[in-house]
């Protein structure tokens, strides 16, 4: 499952992670730190919705 930022459209893919911000590939969205934010617009995790 992937997760899309409702504000800017960035898609977090757990298989890719967010290496630029220290998130290793394989990190589930639920396992992201609570203070993780969208790398494009700095939206919080609660601004993301599941997409297929």
Gaussian input, Z-matrix of N, CA and C with variables (Angstrom, degrees):
# hf/3-21g

backbone

0 1
 N
 C     1     B1
 C     2     B2     1     A1
 N     3     B3     2     A2     1     D1
 C     4     B4     3     A3     2     D2
 C     5     B5     4     A4     3     D3
 N     6     B6     5     A5     4     D4
 C     7     B7     6     A6     5     D5
 C     8     B8     7     A7     6     D6
 N     9     B9     8     A8     7     D7
 C    10    B10     9     A9     8     D8
 C    11    B11    10    A10     9     D9
 N    12    B12    11    A11    10    D10
 C    13    B13    12    A12    11    D11
 C    14    B14    13    A13    12    D12
 N    15    B15    14    A14    13    D13
 C    16    B16    15    A15    14    D14
 C    17    B17    16    A16    15    D15
 N    18    B18    17    A17    16    D16
 C    19    B19    18    A18    17    D17
 C    20    B20    19    A19    18    D18
 N    21    B21    20    A20    19    D19
 C    22    B22    21    A21    20    D20
 C    23    B23    22    A22    21    D21
 N    24    B24    23    A23    22    D22
 C    25    B25    24    A24    23    D23
 C    26    B26    25    A25    24    D24
 N    27    B27    26    A26    25    D25
 C    28    B28    27    A27    26    D26
 C    29    B29    28    A28    27    D27
 N    30    B30    29    A29    28    D28
 C    31    B31    30    A30    29    D29
 C    32    B32    31    A31    30    D30
 N    33    B33    32    A32    31    D31
 C    34    B34    33    A33    32    D32
 C    35    B35    34    A34    33    D33
 N    36    B36    35    A35    34    D34
 C    37    B37    36    A36    35    D35
 C    38    B38    37    A37    36    D36
 N    39    B39    38    A38    37    D37
 C    40    B40    39    A39    38    D38
 C    41    B41    40    A40    39    D39
 N    42    B42    41    A41    40    D40
 C    43    B43    42    A42    41    D41
 C    44    B44    43    A43    42    D42
 N    45    B45    44    A44    43    D43
 C    46    B46    45    A45    44    D44
 C    47    B47    46    A46    45    D45
 N    48    B48    47    A47    46    D46
 C    49    B49    48    A48    47    D47
 C    50    B50    49    A49    48    D48
 N    51    B51    50    A50    49    D49
 C    52    B52    51    A51    50    D50
 C    53    B53    52    A52    51    D51
 N    54    B54    53    A53    52    D52
 C    55    B55    54    A54    53    D53
 C    56    B56    55    A55    54    D54
 N    57    B57    56    A56    55    D55
 C    58    B58    57    A57    56    D56
 C    59    B59    58    A58    57    D57
 N    60    B60    59    A59    58    D58
 C    61    B61    60    A60    59    D59
 C    62    B62    61    A61    60    D60
 N    63    B63    62    A62    61    D61
 C    64    B64    63    A63    62    D62
 C    65    B65    64    A64    63    D63
 N    66    B66    65    A65    64    D64
 C    67    B67    66    A66    65    D65
 C    68    B68    67    A67    66    D66
 N    69    B69    68    A68    67    D67
 C    70    B70    69    A69    68    D68
 C    71    B71    70    A70    69    D69
 N    72    B72    71    A71    70    D70
 C    73    B73    72    A72    71    D71
 C    74    B74    73    A73    72    D72
 N    75    B75    74    A74    73    D73
 C    76    B76    75    A75    74    D74
 C    77    B77    76    A76    75    D75
 N    78    B78    77    A77    76    D76
 C    79    B79    78    A78    77    D77
 C    80    B80    79    A79    78    D78
 N    81    B81    80    A80    79    D79
 C    82    B82    81    A81    80    D80
 C    83    B83    82    A82    81    D81
 N    84    B84    83    A83    82    D82
 C    85    B85    84    A84    83    D83
 C    86    B86    85    A85    84    D84
 N    87    B87    86    A86    85    D85
 C    88    B88    87    A87    86    D86
 C    89    B89    88    A88    87    D87
 N    90    B90    89    A89    88    D88
 C    91    B91    90    A90    89    D89
 C    92    B92    91    A91    90    D90
 N    93    B93    92    A92    91    D91
 C    94    B94    93    A93    92    D92
 C    95    B95    94    A94    93    D93
 N    96    B96    95    A95    94    D94
 C    97    B97    96    A96    95    D95
 C    98    B98    97    A97    96    D96
 N    99    B99    98    A98    97    D97
 C   100   B100    99    A99    98    D98
 C   101   B101   100   A100    99    D99
 N   102   B102   101   A101   100   D100
 C   103   B103   102   A102   101   D101
 C   104   B104   103   A103   102   D102
 N   105   B105   104   A104   103   D103
 C   106   B106   105   A105   104   D104
 C   107   B107   106   A106   105   D105
 N   108   B108   107   A107   106   D106
 C   109   B109   108   A108   107   D107
 C   110   B110   109   A109   108   D108
 N   111   B111   110   A110   109   D109
 C   112   B112   111   A111   110   D110
 C   113   B113   112   A112   111   D111
 N   114   B114   113   A113   112   D112
 C   115   B115   114   A114   113   D113
 C   116   B116   115   A115   114   D114
 N   117   B117   116   A116   115   D115
 C   118   B118   117   A117   116   D116
 C   119   B119   118   A118   117   D117
 N   120   B120   119   A119   118   D118
 C   121   B121   120   A120   119   D119
 C   122   B122   121   A121   120   D120
 N   123   B123   122   A122   121   D121
 C   124   B124   123   A123   122   D122
 C   125   B125   124   A124   123   D123
 N   126   B126   125   A125   124   D124
 C   127   B127   126   A126   125   D125
 C   128   B128   127   A127   126   D126
 N   129   B129   128   A128   127   D127
 C   130   B130   129   A129   128   D128
 C   131   B131   130   A130   129   D129
 N   132   B132   131   A131   130   D130
 C   133   B133   132   A132   131   D131
 C   134   B134   133   A133   132   D132
 N   135   B135   134   A134   133   D133
 C   136   B136   135   A135   134   D134
 C   137   B137   136   A136   135   D135
 N   138   B138   137   A137   136   D136
 C   139   B139   138   A138   137   D137
 C   140   B140   139   A139   138   D138
 N   141   B141   140   A140   139   D139
 C   142   B142   141   A141   140   D140
 C   143   B143   142   A142   141   D141
 N   144   B144   143   A143   142   D142
 C   145   B145   144   A144   143   D143
 C   146   B146   145   A145   144   D144
 N   147   B147   146   A146   145   D145
 C   148   B148   147   A147   146   D146
 C   149   B149   148   A148   147   D147
 N   150   B150   149   A149   148   D148
 C   151   B151   150   A150   149   D149
 C   152   B152   151   A151   150   D150
 N   153   B153   152   A152   151   D151
 C   154   B154   153   A153   152   D152
 C   155   B155   154   A154   153   D153

   B1=1.4466
   B2=1.5366
   B3=1.3047
   B4=1.4578
   B5=1.5260
   B6=1.3024
   B7=1.4679
   B8=1.5142
   B9=1.3456
   B10=1.4609
   B11=1.5218
   B12=1.3252
   B13=1.4551
   B14=1.5239
   B15=1.3384
   B16=1.4658
   B17=1.5260
   B18=1.3281
   B19=1.4604
   B20=1.5275
   B21=1.3517
   B22=1.4686
   B23=1.5205
   B24=1.3442
   B25=1.4524
   B26=1.5191
   B27=1.3478
   B28=1.4698
   B29=1.5209
   B30=1.3304
   B31=1.4586
   B32=1.5242
   B33=1.3391
   B34=1.4645
   B35=1.5124
   B36=1.3329
   B37=1.4609
   B38=1.5243
   B39=1.3487
   B40=1.4644
   B41=1.5258
   B42=1.3225
   B43=1.4674
   B44=1.5217
   B45=1.3284
   B46=1.4657
   B47=1.5245
   B48=1.3311
   B49=1.4561
   B50=1.5232
   B51=1.3153
   B52=1.4693
   B53=1.5293
   B54=1.3614
   B55=1.4640
   B56=1.5236
   B57=1.3274
   B58=1.4668
   B59=1.5240
   B60=1.3187
   B61=1.4642
   B62=1.5291
   B63=1.3340
   B64=1.4575
   B65=1.5097
   B66=1.3449
   B67=1.4681
   B68=1.5262
   B69=1.3257
   B70=1.4562
   B71=1.5327
   B72=1.3466
   B73=1.4660
   B74=1.5315
   B75=1.3123
   B76=1.4543
   B77=1.5231
   B78=1.3337
   B79=1.4651
   B80=1.5292
   B81=1.3308
   B82=1.4667
   B83=1.5234
   B84=1.3222
   B85=1.4644
   B86=1.5291
   B87=1.3327
   B88=1.4640
   B89=1.5244
   B90=1.3393
   B91=1.4621
   B92=1.5300
   B93=1.3389
   B94=1.4615
   B95=1.5228
   B96=1.3358
   B97=1.4689
   B98=1.5278
   B99=1.3278
   B100=1.4597
   B101=1.5190
   B102=1.3393
   B103=1.4656
   B104=1.5314
   B105=1.3588
   B106=1.4648
   B107=1.5187
   B108=1.3316
   B109=1.4630
   B110=1.5229
   B111=1.3096
   B112=1.4560
   B113=1.5269
   B114=1.3348
   B115=1.4613
   B116=1.5263
   B117=1.3295
   B118=1.4632
   B119=1.5237
   B120=1.3459
   B121=1.4751
   B122=1.5255
   B123=1.3287
   B124=1.4761
   B125=1.5244
   B126=1.3389
   B127=1.4586
   B128=1.5303
   B129=1.3295
   B130=1.4591
   B131=1.5308
   B132=1.3400
   B133=1.4654
   B134=1.5213
   B135=1.3348
   B136=1.4714
   B137=1.5233
   B138=1.3204
   B139=1.4701
   B140=1.5337
   B141=1.3369
   B142=1.4593
   B143=1.5110
   B144=1.3404
   B145=1.4627
   B146=1.5264
   B147=1.3347
   B148=1.4642
   B149=1.5133
   B150=1.3353
   B151=1.4704
   B152=1.5180
   B153=1.3310
   B154=1.4637
   B155=1.5040
   A1=109.25
   A2=116.21
   A3=122.21
   A4=108.65
   A5=116.02
   A6=121.28
   A7=109.49
   A8=115.77
   A9=120.99
   A10=110.85
   A11=115.38
   A12=121.25
   A13=108.47
   A14=116.43
   A15=120.61
   A16=111.87
   A17=116.90
   A18=120.01
   A19=113.14
   A20=117.22
   A21=118.51
   A22=114.41
   A23=117.92
   A24=120.01
   A25=114.92
   A26=118.17
   A27=120.44
   A28=109.01
   A29=117.16
   A30=121.32
   A31=109.03
   A32=115.78
   A33=121.11
   A34=108.23
   A35=115.58
   A36=122.58
   A37=107.42
   A38=117.90
   A39=120.01
   A40=113.96
   A41=118.10
   A42=120.46
   A43=111.52
   A44=116.75
   A45=122.10
   A46=111.13
   A47=116.74
   A48=121.16
   A49=110.27
   A50=115.62
   A51=122.58
   A52=106.43
   A53=116.43
   A54=120.38
   A55=114.12
   A56=117.80
   A57=119.66
   A58=111.64
   A59=116.25
   A60=120.95
   A61=112.34
   A62=116.07
   A63=121.03
   A64=115.57
   A65=117.80
   A66=121.01
   A67=108.17
   A68=115.16
   A69=121.28
   A70=111.91
   A71=117.33
   A72=119.99
   A73=109.95
   A74=116.16
   A75=120.88
   A76=113.42
   A77=117.82
   A78=121.13
   A79=109.93
   A80=115.54
   A81=120.52
   A82=110.13
   A83=116.95
   A84=121.28
   A85=110.50
   A86=116.05
   A87=121.02
   A88=111.93
   A89=116.92
   A90=121.36
   A91=113.14
   A92=117.19
   A93=119.13
   A94=109.19
   A95=117.95
   A96=119.41
   A97=110.84
   A98=116.72
   A99=120.66
   A100=112.00
   A101=117.48
   A102=120.60
   A103=112.86
   A104=116.86
   A105=119.91
   A106=108.59
   A107=116.13
   A108=120.87
   A109=109.43
   A110=116.45
   A111=122.34
   A112=109.21
   A113=117.59
   A114=119.93
   A115=113.93
   A116=117.77
   A117=119.70
   A118=112.75
   A119=116.93
   A120=118.21
   A121=113.82
   A122=116.99
   A123=123.12
   A124=114.00
   A125=117.86
   A126=120.74
   A127=109.32
   A128=116.31
   A129=120.48
   A130=110.50
   A131=115.42
   A132=120.76
   A133=112.68
   A134=117.81
   A135=119.20
   A136=113.04
   A137=117.39
   A138=121.73
   A139=111.52
   A140=117.18
   A141=122.06
   A142=111.42
   A143=116.13
   A144=121.09
   A145=108.45
   A146=114.93
   A147=121.04
   A148=110.32
   A149=115.95
   A150=122.28
   A151=106.94
   A152=116.70
   A153=120.05
   A154=111.41
   D1=137.70
   D2=177.24
   D3=-109.14
   D4=164.47
   D5=-176.16
   D6=-131.71
   D7=129.63
   D8=-175.76
   D9=-110.21
   D10=135.34
   D11=174.81
   D12=-71.35
   D13=125.03
   D14=-178.69
   D15=-70.69
   D16=-20.20
   D17=-176.11
   D18=-86.26
   D19=-41.02
   D20=-173.93
   D21=-124.54
   D22=-11.12
   D23=178.11
   D24=91.15
   D25=0.46
   D26=175.67
   D27=-59.34
   D28=137.67
   D29=178.89
   D30=-112.28
   D31=121.42
   D32=173.41
   D33=-86.78
   D34=121.32
   D35=178.50
   D36=-111.28
   D37=113.65
   D38=-179.01
   D39=-56.11
   D40=-29.27
   D41=179.41
   D42=-67.84
   D43=-26.75
   D44=-179.18
   D45=-96.53
   D46=-35.36
   D47=-175.50
   D48=73.40
   D49=-154.45
   D50=177.77
   D51=-140.13
   D52=69.08
   D53=-172.64
   D54=-58.22
   D55=-30.09
   D56=179.43
   D57=-64.33
   D58=-21.31
   D59=-179.44
   D60=-116.69
   D61=21.85
   D62=173.28
   D63=80.71
   D64=14.39
   D65=178.80
   D66=-98.92
   D67=114.44
   D68=-176.14
   D69=-69.34
   D70=148.08
   D71=171.08
   D72=-55.13
   D73=142.34
   D74=-178.76
   D75=93.48
   D76=1.04
   D77=179.85
   D78=-84.04
   D79=117.02
   D80=179.04
   D81=-65.06
   D82=149.35
   D83=179.24
   D84=-55.29
   D85=-41.57
   D86=-179.43
   D87=-62.43
   D88=-24.46
   D89=-177.42
   D90=-92.61
   D91=-1.09
   D92=176.35
   D93=-65.48
   D94=145.80
   D95=177.30
   D96=-57.89
   D97=148.69
   D98=-179.02
   D99=-60.31
   D100=-26.81
   D101=-178.53
   D102=-92.06
   D103=6.40
   D104=176.28
   D105=-66.82
   D106=139.83
   D107=178.13
   D108=-129.56
   D109=160.99
   D110=177.05
   D111=-55.43
   D112=128.12
   D113=-178.28
   D114=-68.75
   D115=-14.59
   D116=-179.81
   D117=-95.90
   D118=-41.71
   D119=-173.43
   D120=-126.23
   D121=1.95
   D122=177.87
   D123=66.71
   D124=22.55
   D125=175.07
   D126=-70.17
   D127=149.41
   D128=179.37
   D129=-77.35
   D130=168.33
   D131=-177.76
   D132=-58.04
   D133=-29.47
   D134=-177.55
   D135=-74.50
   D136=-2.74
   D137=175.30
   D138=-92.02
   D139=4.22
   D140=-178.85
   D141=-102.16
   D142=145.29
   D143=175.15
   D144=-126.93
   D145=152.72
   D146=179.44
   D147=-69.08
   D148=138.08
   D149=172.43
   D150=-134.69
   D151=157.58
   D152=-179.88
   D153=-94.15

